[in-house]
Amino acid sequence: MSFWSRGQAASGAASLRVAAAPARPLAAERRDDAPDYQADPDVLLPMLDELVRQRRWGSGTTSSGSAGFAVFVIELRRSDRTQALARVDSARAAMDLVCRRLAKILRPGDRFALNGVDEILLILPEVDSTGRALLVARRLVDDLQERMVDLTTYTRVRPAIGCAIFPAHGDNAEELIAAADRASRTARTTREGYRIAVRGEHATEAAQLSADLEVALEGNHLQVWLQPQLNVRTGIFDAAEALLRWPRAEGLSPVSPIVAVELAEKHGLMPDLTQFVLNTVLRESAQFRQRGLDLRIAINVSASMLTDATLPRTVQLALELWDVPPDRLTLEVTENTLMVDAERSLAILHELKQLGTRLSLDDFGTGYSSFAYLRRMPLDELKIDQLFVRNLSTLPDGSVNPQREGDLRIVRSIIDIAHNFDMHTVAEGVEDEETLELVKGLGCDVIQGYFTGRPMPLSQVDAWWRERRP
């Protein structure tokens, strides 16, 4: 749950637990006792409002004479070992360790509040610029992600830190917290683990779409559609690709899946979106199997998720929850996604492969991967991008597309490469019978496109497939 829910009034923050940082220098020795974070829950937001009022009217400034100050939202993503501890006393002990670590590094006058066991709101009255905020964010990431141990508790956290600065990112408490919260969600997708809010971001159309997307996720308003895939050798539709759809309220412009995914990446919503698609697909897969429809379904994996070390465990738990055999799930990645952090992505691909899932390289031929990387990837399938497929058929006037011969060579080469690496191929964008016969003649294994089957909502899948059973 986000630290600051949209539409929540300041009075709704009564669940916040507040702690004051000890008044001592940054490098002071660590105390044995943890700060008391069960103080008066009504203290922090009024204090933030008062600080805004003072700085706005010039009655309070930093030691450098500036009116600015910083608000941080810190999301604490704990290690699997700690997450597995369901006891309240264990969660409390883990947070005590985090509080002690914070108490060690904060300055006099700094304050923080806890929201449950996974979010912290931090107010730093002396941090008045982006440069200083970045220094603090780096220090927080470095210190908080180090392993924390005491006599009874072990924990390791991966913080995602967002920062907003008054007055650049908001002129009241709610706007500042909301801006820092958005930045913290974006920070989930960065290697650094922190992000400064963007000036004026709360007023942009993209930010509003991001807010709408978050509401759609929380309200379960997104949909997953399936597009059939035809096995050329058997003539059976035995697989499908999951495609995201975002139906919106009447009067609102539709949002393409590409834009929705870009928004999720930019605003830190990709973990939630991935969980939604993964669990929707596996739930439906389990129900299909109960009704005698055994489909292999592919979902797309984004760049940020492919570098997230928790992805294999997330997939494993979802497979176990819905009792779906791993080989019924195909995970699609693109060349450009892999190249964001090639070594880290390869390591995670191998973990996913060990689970028994199938792996597919999407849009092959449009990115920058080399044969050296292809050899190292534990792939089952190459998908031929529709860029090379759509020009294969004859033009409406009976003439041949000038790009046809070149694209035929590319398609033939990709199929040969895949088969030489013991992989199957999927041709995307097959829109007519002529193209189907061409790629089939080249040895392609699977066909996907409007000619063989358009994307459809889950409610239509059973009837569509049953009509086409041999």
C-alpha positions in Angstrom: 0.0 0.0 0.0 1.3 3.4 -0.8 2.4 5.6 2.1 0.1 8.4 1.1 -3.2 7.2 -0.4 -4.7 9.6 -2.9 -7.6 11.5 -1.5 -6.7 10.8 2.1 -7.0 13.8 4.4 -4.2 14.7 6.8 -6.4 13.6 9.6 -6.3 10.1 8.2 -2.7 9.8 9.2 -3.5 8.7 12.7 -1.9 5.3 12.0 1.5 6.8 11.6 4.0 6.1 14.4 6.4 8.9 15.1 10.0 8.9 16.3 12.4 11.8 16.9 16.0 11.3 15.9 18.4 11.8 18.8 20.0 15.2 18.9 23.6 14.2 18.1 26.0 14.5 15.2 25.9 12.2 12.1 29.0 10.2 13.1 28.0 9.6 16.8 28.3 6.1 18.2 25.2 3.9 18.0 23.0 3.6 21.0 22.0 0.2 22.4 18.4 1.2 22.7 16.2 1.7 19.7 14.2 4.9 19.2 10.6 4.7 20.5 8.6 4.6 17.3 5.3 4.2 19.1 5.1 7.9 20.1 2.1 10.1 19.6 0.8 9.4 16.0 -0.7 12.8 15.6 2.7 14.6 15.9 4.4 14.3 12.6 2.0 15.8 10.0 1.1 18.8 12.1 4.8 19.3 12.5 5.3 19.1 8.8 2.4 21.6 8.2 4.0 24.0 10.7 7.4 23.7 9.0 5.8 24.5 5.7 4.1 27.6 7.3 7.4 28.8 8.8 9.4 28.4 5.7 6.7 30.0 3.5 6.6 33.1 5.6 10.3 33.3 6.3 10.1 32.7 10.1 12.3 29.7 9.9 15.2 28.8 7.6 18.1 26.3 7.4 21.5 27.1 8.8 22.4 28.3 5.3 19.5 30.7 5.2 17.4 28.7 2.8 13.7 28.1 3.2 13.8 24.6 1.7 13.6 21.3 3.4 13.3 17.7 2.3 10.7 14.9 2.8 11.7 11.3 2.2 9.5 8.3 1.7 11.5 5.1 2.3 10.0 1.7 1.2 11.7 -1.2 2.9 11.7 -4.4 0.9 12.9 -7.0 3.3 14.8 -10.2 2.6 12.9 -13.4 2.0 14.0 -14.8 5.3 12.5 -11.9 7.2 9.3 -11.8 5.0 8.8 -15.4 5.9 8.5 -14.5 9.6 4.8 -14.0 10.2 5.0 -13.4 14.0 4.4 -9.8 15.1 7.3 -9.9 17.5 9.7 -10.8 14.7 8.5 -8.0 12.5 8.8 -5.6 15.4 12.3 -6.7 16.1 13.3 -6.3 12.5 11.9 -2.7 12.5 13.8 -2.0 15.8 17.0 -2.8 13.9 16.0 -0.4 11.1 15.2 2.3 13.6 18.5 1.9 15.3 20.3 2.2 12.0 18.4 5.4 11.2 19.1 6.8 14.7 22.8 6.3 14.0 22.8 8.4 10.8 20.2 11.1 11.3 21.0 14.7 12.6 19.5 16.7 15.4 16.0 17.9 14.5 15.3 15.2 11.9 12.1 13.2 12.5 10.7 10.0 11.1 7.4 8.1 11.2 6.6 4.5 10.5 3.7 3.2 8.5 3.4 -0.5 9.4 6.6 -2.5 8.9 7.6 -1.5 5.4 7.5 2.3 5.0 9.1 5.3 6.7 8.4 9.0 6.3 11.4 11.2 7.0 11.6 15.0 7.4 15.0 16.6 7.2 14.7 20.4 7.9 18.4 21.1 7.0 18.3 19.4 3.5 17.4 22.2 1.2 18.7 21.3 -2.2 18.7 18.4 -4.7 22.4 18.0 -4.3 22.2 17.6 -0.5 19.1 15.3 -0.9 21.1 13.0 -3.3 23.9 12.8 -0.8 21.5 11.8 2.0 19.7 9.3 -0.3 22.9 7.6 -1.2 23.9 7.4 2.5 20.6 6.0 3.5 20.7 3.3 0.8 24.2 2.3 1.7 23.5 2.1 5.4 20.0 0.6 5.3 20.9 -2.2 2.9 23.7 -3.5 5.0 22.9 -6.6 7.0 21.4 -5.9 10.4 21.9 -8.4 13.3 21.2 -8.5 17.0 20.9 -11.5 19.4 17.5 -12.6 18.1 17.0 -11.0 14.7 18.6 -11.0 11.3 17.4 -8.8 8.5 18.5 -7.2 5.3 16.4 -4.6 3.5 16.5 -3.1 0.0 15.3 0.5 0.4 13.5 2.4 -2.3 13.8 6.0 -1.5 11.9 9.0 -2.9 12.5 12.6 -2.0 10.6 15.8 -2.4 11.9 19.3 -1.6 9.9 22.3 -0.4 8.8 24.3 -2.3 9.9 22.9 -5.6 7.8 19.7 -5.4 4.9 20.9 -3.3 3.7 23.8 -1.1 1.9 21.8 1.5 2.3 18.5 3.5 0.1 16.4 1.3 1.7 17.4 -2.0 5.2 16.9 -0.6 4.4 13.4 0.7 2.6 12.5 -2.5 5.6 13.6 -4.6 8.1 11.7 -2.4 5.8 8.7 -2.5 5.7 8.7 -6.4 9.5 9.1 -6.4 9.9 6.1 -4.1 7.8 3.9 -6.4 9.9 5.0 -9.3 13.0 4.2 -7.3 12.0 0.6 -7.1 13.0 0.3 -10.8 16.4 1.9 -10.5 19.7 0.3 -9.7 20.5 3.2 -7.3 17.4 2.7 -5.2 16.6 6.4 -4.9 14.9 9.1 -6.9 14.3 12.8 -6.5 10.8 14.0 -7.4 10.4 15.8 -10.8 9.4 19.4 -10.6 5.8 19.9 -11.4 5.2 16.2 -11.9 2.0 16.2 -9.9 0.4 18.5 -12.5 1.3 16.5 -15.7 -0.9 14.3 -17.7 1.5 11.4 -17.4 1.3 11.7 -13.6 -2.5 11.7 -13.7 -2.4 8.6 -15.9 0.0 7.0 -13.4 -2.5 7.7 -10.7 -5.3 6.2 -12.8 -3.2 3.2 -13.4 -2.5 2.7 -9.7 -6.3 3.0 -9.0 -7.0 0.4 -11.8 -4.5 -2.0 -10.3 -5.8 -1.6 -6.8 -9.4 -1.9 -8.0 -8.7 -4.9 -10.3 -9.9 -3.0 -13.3 -7.2 -4.1 -15.7 -7.8 -7.0 -18.0 -5.8 -9.8 -19.6 -6.7 -10.9 -23.1 -5.2 -13.9 -24.9 -4.1 -14.1 -28.5 -4.0 -17.7 -29.9 -0.8 -19.3 -31.3 -1.0 -22.0 -33.9 1.3 -25.0 -33.8 2.2 -25.4 -37.5 3.3 -29.0 -37.2 0.2 -30.3 -35.5 -2.4 -27.8 -36.7 -3.5 -27.3 -33.1 -3.9 -24.0 -31.2 -2.0 -25.2 -28.1 -0.6 -21.8 -26.8 -1.4 -18.2 -26.4 0.2 -14.9 -25.5 -1.3 -12.8 -22.6 -1.9 -9.1 -23.6 -2.8 -6.3 -21.2 -5.9 -4.3 -21.7 -6.9 -1.2 -19.7 -10.7 -0.4 -20.1 -11.4 3.1 -18.9 -14.5 5.0 -17.9 -16.7 6.4 -20.6 -15.4 9.7 -22.0 -11.8 8.9 -21.3 -9.4 8.1 -24.1 -8.1 4.5 -24.3 -4.5 3.9 -23.2 -2.5 1.5 -25.3 -0.8 -1.4 -23.5 2.6 0.0 -24.5 1.9 3.3 -22.7 0.5 1.5 -19.7 3.7 -0.5 -19.3 5.8 2.6 -19.8 3.9 4.3 -17.1 4.2 1.4 -14.8 8.0 1.3 -15.4 8.4 5.0 -14.8 6.3 5.3 -11.7 7.3 2.2 -9.9 4.2 0.2 -10.5 5.8 -2.7 -12.5 6.0 -5.1 -9.6 2.3 -4.8 -8.9 1.5 -5.0 -12.6 3.6 -8.1 -13.0 1.9 -9.8 -10.0 -1.5 -9.0 -11.5 -0.7 -10.4 -14.9 1.1 -13.4 -13.6 -1.6 -14.4 -11.1 -4.4 -13.7 -13.6 -2.8 -15.9 -16.2 -2.0 -18.8 -13.8 -5.5 -18.6 -12.2 -7.1 -18.9 -15.6 -4.7 -21.6 -16.7 -5.6 -23.7 -13.7 -9.3 -23.2 -14.5 -8.8 -24.0 -18.2 -7.0 -27.3 -17.2 -10.0 -28.3 -15.0 -12.2 -27.9 -18.1 -9.9 -29.9 -20.3 -8.2 -27.0 -22.1 -4.4 -27.4 -21.6 -2.8 -24.1 -22.9 0.7 -22.9 -22.6 0.5 -19.1 -22.0 3.2 -16.5 -22.4 3.6 -13.3 -20.5 6.0 -10.5 -21.0 8.7 -9.6 -18.5 9.8 -6.0 -18.3 13.4 -4.6 -18.0 13.0 -3.7 -14.3 11.6 -7.1 -13.4 14.3 -9.0 -15.3 16.9 -7.4 -13.0 14.8 -7.9 -9.9 16.3 -10.7 -7.8 12.9 -11.5 -6.3 11.3 -12.4 -9.7 12.2 -16.2 -9.7 10.7 -16.5 -6.2 7.6 -14.6 -7.2 7.1 -16.9 -10.2 7.7 -20.0 -8.1 5.2 -19.0 -5.4 2.5 -18.1 -8.1 3.0 -21.5 -9.8 2.6 -23.3 -6.5 -0.4 -21.2 -5.5 -2.3 -22.1 -8.6 -0.9 -25.6 -9.0 0.1 -25.0 -12.6 3.0 -27.0 -14.1 6.0 -24.7 -14.8 6.2 -25.7 -18.5 2.7 -24.3 -19.0 4.1 -20.8 -18.4 6.3 -19.0 -21.0 8.2 -15.9 -20.0 9.0 -13.5 -22.8 11.8 -11.0 -22.7 13.2 -8.7 -25.4 16.7 -8.2 -26.6 16.8 -4.6 -25.4 15.4 -5.7 -22.0 18.3 -8.1 -21.7 20.8 -5.5 -22.5 19.8 -3.2 -19.7 22.0 -5.3 -17.4 23.0 -8.3 -19.4 24.9 -10.3 -16.7 22.3 -9.8 -14.0 19.5 -10.6 -16.5 21.2 -13.8 -17.6 21.6 -15.0 -14.0 17.9 -14.4 -13.4 17.0 -16.2 -16.7 18.9 -19.3 -15.5 17.0 -19.2 -12.2 13.7 -19.0 -14.0 14.7 -21.9 -16.3 15.6 -24.0 -13.3 12.0 -23.6 -12.1 10.9 -25.4 -15.3 9.3 -22.4 -17.1 9.8 -21.8 -20.8 11.8 -18.8 -22.0 11.2 -16.8 -25.2 13.2 -14.0 -26.7 10.7 -11.6 -28.2 11.2 -9.2 -31.1 14.4 -11.1 -32.2 16.4 -9.3 -34.8 15.4 -5.8 -33.7 17.8 -5.4 -30.7 21.5 -5.6 -29.9 22.2 -9.1 -28.5 25.0 -11.0 -30.1 25.5 -14.7 -30.8 27.7 -14.8 -27.7 24.8 -13.8 -25.5 22.4 -16.0 -27.5 24.6 -19.0 -26.8 24.5 -18.3 -23.0 20.7 -17.7 -22.8 18.7 -20.8 -21.6 16.0 -20.1 -24.3 13.3 -22.3 -25.7 12.0 -20.0 -28.4 12.7 -17.1 -30.7 9.9 -14.8 -31.8 10.3 -13.2 -35.2 9.3 -9.6 -35.0 6.3 -8.6 -37.2 8.6 -5.9 -38.7 10.1 -8.7 -40.8 6.8 -10.6 -41.4 4.3 -8.0 -42.5 6.1 -7.3 -45.9 6.1 -10.9 -47.1 2.7 -11.0 -48.7 1.8 -9.5 -52.1 0.6 -5.9 -52.2 -3.1 -5.2 -52.9 -2.3 -4.2 -56.5 -0.6 -7.5 -57.1 3.0 -6.2 -57.0 5.7 -7.5 -54.7 6.8 -5.4 -51.7 10.4 -4.2 -52.4 11.4 -5.3 -48.9 10.1 -8.8 -49.4 13.3 -10.5 -50.5 15.4 -9.0 -47.8 12.8 -9.8 -45.1 12.5 -13.4 -46.4 16.3 -13.8 -45.9 16.1 -12.4 -42.4 13.1 -14.7 -41.5 14.8 -17.7 -43.0 18.1 -16.9 -41.1 16.3 -16.5 -37.7 14.5 -19.8 -38.2 17.8 -21.5 -39.0 19.5 -19.9 -36.0 16.8 -21.0 -33.7 16.8 -24.6 -34.9 20.6 -24.7 -34.7 20.3 -23.7 -31.0 17.5 -26.3 -30.5 14.8 -23.6 -30.2 11.4 -23.2 -31.8 10.3 -20.1 -33.7 7.1 -18.0 -33.5 6.2 -15.7 -36.4 4.3 -12.6 -35.2 2.1 -10.4 -37.3 0.8 -13.1 -39.8 -2.2 -11.4 -41.3 -3.0 -13.5 -44.4 -2.8 -17.0 -45.8 0.0 -16.2 -48.2 2.3 -15.1 -45.3 1.3 -18.1 -43.3 2.3 -20.5 -46.1 5.6 -18.6 -46.7 6.8 -18.8 -43.1 5.5 -22.4 -42.8 7.5 -23.3 -45.8 10.6 -21.7 -44.2 10.2 -24.1 -41.3 8.6 -21.8 -38.7 7.1 -23.7 -35.8 4.3 -21.4 -34.5 2.1 -18.7 -36.1 0.6 -15.7 -34.3 -1.4 -13.0 -35.9 -4.9 -11.7 -36.8 -5.2 -14.3 -39.6 -5.1 -17.2 -37.2 -6.6 -15.6 -34.2 -7.3 -12.1 -32.8 -6.8 -11.2 -29.1 -9.9 -12.0 -27.1 -11.1 -11.5 -23.5 -10.9 -14.4 -21.2 -14.6 -14.9 -21.2 -14.4 -15.9 -24.9 -11.5 -18.3 -24.7 -13.3 -21.5 -24.0 -15.8 -21.2 -26.8 -13.2 -20.1 -29.3 -10.9 -23.0 -28.6 -13.5 -25.6 -28.5 -14.8 -24.6 -31.9 -11.3 -25.3 -33.3 -10.4 -28.5 -31.6 -9.5 -31.3 -34.1 
